[in-house]
Amino acid sequence: MTAYVIVELEPKNPEKMAEYSALAAPLVAAYGGEFIAKGPAEILTGELGKPVKVLISFPSKEKAKAWYNSDDYQAIVPTRDAGMDSNFTLIG
């Protein structure tokens, strides 16, 4: 069953965000992930939270967890954290 990772983020450092994005994209693809949507969010009801959202699909919950917990991805987490404040949620 398809699983989704929702990333909510607030940029802190554009250079570090660009570096992280360049490193993260091939890792997402290596686990069968695909970026579905990303960009500033528009609130329809309730509270927005972090202003930028990213939606990533994976073939399964197991693939999504394998990507997130992989040594390669965890190695770039410090770059991610330097570039943005973020929350990652897994659905599926």
Secondary structure as UniProt FT lines:
FT   STRAND          3..11
FT   HELIX           14..30
FT   TURN            31..32
FT   STRAND          34..40
FT   STRAND          52..58
FT   HELIX           61..69
FT   HELIX           71..83
FT   STRAND          84..91
//
